[in-house]
C-alpha cells in the first residue's frame, strides 16, 4: 500500500511505525514541524518531502499515494479540508481518526463520496490497541481489506454499522488509557506514601494491571465474578473495595466517561 499520513504526532507515528514493520508498504508523512519530520524519517524510515510548508508537502505526496490517513487534531480539520478538497479525488481511500468528526462532515468538507472514520487508542503504539471503525458507504473488497490490514497493525479492530458507537467508544476505549493511567498514578503515589520505593511501587502497579488484564481476557467470566474471586469476606480487598464504593468511585468514573462522551458529541457539532 502507498499511504500518506497527514500529521506526525503520536498516533501518526504509531500508524507509520506499525505499517512499516508489518510489510511492504510505502509510508509518507506530511508534518509541519521540521524536527518531528526529520525524526520520523531517520528513526522510522518514512518518506517525507523536503518542502517546509505542510500543504506543499501534501501537494507533492498526495498524487503518489492511494490511501490518506488523517491524524490531525479535530480543531485543524476545517482549515486542512479547505486546502485538501481541491486536490483530492474519489479514488483515494480516506481514513480519519479525528475524535468527534462525523463521516458526513468529512465527506462534505473534502467533497468526496466515501470515507472511513476510526477511533483507535494509544496502546496501538505498541500493537496492543483496539480500534472501532465505520465507512460512510460500502467499501470495495480491496478497500475493506486495506482498512483491516492498516488497523490490525495497531492491534484489534471492530467494524460497526452504527456511527454513534464511535462516539461511545471514544469515551470508553479512546479515552480509557487516560483513566487507567490516572488510577495507576494514584496507586503509585499511595504506594510511595506507604513507604515503598518509587521503583517498587511502579513495578507493582504495572504488573498488577498487566496480569489482571490478561486474566480477564483469558477467563470466560464477568469482571464482577473476577472481582469476587479476589475479594475474601472481611479481608484486605473486601475492606478496600467497600471503602471505594462508599466514597462513590463508580459515580466518579461514570461521570468522567459521560463527560468524555458529551465532549465527543460537542466536537461533532462544532
C-alpha positions in Angstrom: 0.0 0.0 0.0 1.1 3.6 -0.7 -0.1 5.6 2.3 0.0 9.3 3.2 -0.3 10.1 6.8 -1.2 13.7 7.5 0.0 14.6 11.0 3.1 13.1 12.5 2.1 13.1 16.2 1.9 10.1 18.5 -0.9 8.3 16.5 0.6 9.3 13.2 3.9 7.8 14.4 2.1 4.7 15.6 0.5 4.1 12.2 3.7 4.8 10.4 5.8 2.5 12.6 3.3 -0.3 12.5 2.8 -0.1 8.8 6.5 -0.2 8.0 7.1 -3.1 10.4 4.1 -5.1 9.0 5.2 -5.5 5.4 5.9 -3.9 2.1 4.2 -0.6 2.5 5.3 2.8 1.2 4.6 5.2 4.0 4.7 9.0 3.5 4.2 11.6 6.3 3.2 15.3 5.9 4.1 17.2 9.1 4.6 20.9 9.7 7.2 20.6 12.4 10.6 20.1 10.7 12.3 18.4 13.7 9.4 16.0 14.1 9.5 15.3 10.3 13.3 14.6 10.4 12.8 12.3 13.4 10.2 10.2 11.7 12.4 10.0 8.6 15.6 9.0 10.4 14.0 6.7 13.1 11.2 5.0 11.2 12.5 5.4 7.6 9.2 7.0 6.5 9.2 9.0 3.3 9.0 12.8 3.7 9.0 15.8 1.5 11.8 18.4 1.6 9.3 21.2 1.4 8.8 23.1 4.6 5.1 24.1 4.2 2.8 21.2 5.1 0.4 22.0 2.3 3.3 22.0 -0.2 4.2 18.6 1.2 0.6 17.3 0.7 0.6 18.7 -2.8 3.7 16.7 -3.6 2.9 13.5 -1.8 -0.9 13.1 -2.5 -0.6 12.2 -6.2 1.7 9.3 -5.5 -0.3 7.7 -2.7 -3.6 5.8 -2.7 -4.6 5.9 1.0 -4.8 9.0 3.2 -4.9 8.8 7.0 -5.9 12.0 8.7 -4.0 12.1 12.1 -4.6 15.8 12.9 -6.4 17.5 15.8 -10.2 17.9 15.1 -9.8 21.7 15.5 -7.5 21.7 12.5 -9.8 19.9 10.2 -11.7 22.9 8.8 -8.6 24.5 7.6 -7.0 21.3 6.3 -10.1 20.3 4.5 -10.3 23.7 2.7 -6.8 23.0 1.3 -7.4 19.3 0.5 -10.8 19.5 -1.2 -9.4 20.9 -4.5 -6.7 18.3 -4.9 -8.2 15.1 -3.6 -10.2 12.7 -5.8 -12.7 9.9 -5.3 -10.1 7.2 -6.0 -8.3 7.9 -2.7 -9.3 6.0 0.4 -9.6 8.5 3.2 -9.3 7.3 6.8 -9.9 9.7 9.7 -9.0 9.3 13.3 -10.4 12.7 14.3 -12.4 12.4 17.5 -16.0 13.6 17.2 -15.7 14.4 13.5 -18.6 12.7 11.7 -18.5 11.0 8.4 -20.9 13.4 6.8 -18.7 16.3 7.7 -15.6 14.6 6.5 -17.1 13.8 3.1 -18.9 17.2 2.7 -15.8 19.1 3.6 -13.5 17.1 1.4 -16.1 16.8 -1.4 -15.8 13.1 -1.6 -18.4 10.3 -1.6 -16.9 8.0 1.0 -14.6 7.9 3.9 -13.7 5.7 6.9 -14.0 7.0 10.5 -11.8 5.3 13.1 -11.3 5.6 16.8 -8.0 4.0 17.8 -6.3 4.3 21.2 -2.7 4.9 22.3 -1.7 1.3 23.0 -1.7 1.0 19.3 1.8 2.5 19.5 3.0 -1.0 20.6 0.5 -3.1 18.6 -1.8 -3.6 21.6 -4.5 -1.1 20.8 -8.2 -1.5 19.8 -9.9 0.4 17.1 -13.6 0.7 16.1 -14.5 1.9 12.6 -17.2 2.6 10.1 -17.3 3.7 6.5 -19.9 6.1 5.2 -20.8 3.8 2.2 -19.9 0.2 1.5 -16.2 -0.3 0.6 -14.9 -2.5 -2.2 -13.4 -5.8 -1.0 -9.9 -4.4 -1.6 -10.6 -1.2 0.3 -12.1 -3.1 3.3 -9.1 -5.5 3.4 -6.8 -2.5 3.3 -8.6 -0.8 6.2 -8.5 -4.1 8.3 -4.8 -4.6 7.5 -3.9 -1.0 8.5 -5.9 -1.1 11.7 -4.7 -4.6 12.7 -1.1 -3.2 12.6 -2.2 -1.3 15.7 -3.9 -4.3 17.4 -7.6 -5.4 17.3 -10.2 -3.8 15.1 -14.0 -3.8 15.3 -16.3 -2.8 12.5 -19.6 -1.2 13.4 -22.7 -0.2 11.3 -23.7 2.5 13.8 -21.7 5.7 13.7 -22.8 6.8 17.2 -20.9 3.7 18.5 -17.7 5.5 17.7 -18.6 8.4 19.9 -19.4 6.0 22.7 -16.2 4.0 22.1 -14.3 7.3 22.2 -15.3 7.7 25.8 -14.5 4.1 26.7 -11.5 2.9 24.7 -10.3 6.1 23.1 -10.0 8.0 26.4 -9.8 4.8 28.5 -6.0 4.7 28.7 -6.1 8.2 30.3 -8.4 6.9 33.0 -6.3 3.9 33.7 -3.1 5.9 33.8 -4.7 8.2 36.3 -5.6 5.2 38.5 -2.0 3.9 38.1 -0.6 7.2 39.0 -2.7 7.4 42.2 -1.8 3.8 43.2 1.9 4.5 42.7 1.7 7.7 44.7 -0.1 6.0 47.6 2.4 3.1 47.5 5.2 5.6 47.9 3.3 7.3 50.7 3.1 3.9 52.5 6.9 3.6 52.3 7.6 1.7 49.1 10.4 3.0 46.8 9.2 4.6 43.6 10.7 1.8 41.6 9.0 -1.0 43.5 5.6 0.9 43.7 5.7 1.5 39.9 6.5 -2.1 39.1 3.8 -3.4 41.4 1.2 -1.2 39.7 2.3 -2.0 36.2 2.4 -5.8 36.7 -0.9 -5.8 38.6 -2.6 -4.1 35.6 -0.9 -6.4 33.1 -1.7 -9.5 35.0 -5.3 -8.5 35.7 -5.9 -7.6 32.1 -4.6 -11.0 30.8 -6.6 -12.8 33.4 -9.8 -11.0 32.4 -9.1 -11.8 28.7 -8.3 -15.5 29.2 -11.1 -16.4 31.8 -14.6 -16.5 30.3 -16.3 -14.8 33.3 -17.6 -11.3 34.0 -15.5 -8.6 35.6 -17.8 -8.9 38.6 -17.0 -12.6 39.0 -13.3 -11.9 38.8 -13.7 -9.2 41.5 -15.5 -11.7 43.7 -12.7 -14.3 43.2 -10.1 -11.9 44.7 -12.4 -10.5 47.4 -12.4 -12.7 50.5 -15.1 -11.7 53.1 -13.6 -9.4 55.7 -10.2 -9.5 54.0 -8.0 -6.7 52.8 -9.5 -6.4 49.3 -13.0 -6.5 50.8 -12.1 -3.6 53.1 -10.6 -1.6 50.2 -13.4 -2.2 47.8 -16.1 -1.4 50.3 -14.3 1.9 51.1 -14.1 2.8 47.4 -17.8 2.0 46.9 -18.6 4.1 50.0 -16.7 7.0 48.5 -18.6 6.7 45.2 -15.8 5.5 43.0 -18.3 4.2 40.4 -20.1 7.5 40.3 -16.8 9.4 39.7 -15.8 7.0 36.9 -19.3 7.1 35.3 -19.4 10.9 35.4 -16.0 11.1 33.8 -16.9 8.8 30.9 -20.2 10.6 30.3 -18.3 13.9 30.2 -15.9 12.4 27.6 -18.9 11.2 25.6 -20.6 14.6 25.7 -17.4 16.3 24.6 -17.1 13.9 21.6 -20.7 14.9 20.6 -19.9 18.6 21.1 -16.9 18.3 18.8 -19.1 16.7 16.1 -21.5 19.7 16.3 -18.7 22.4 16.1 
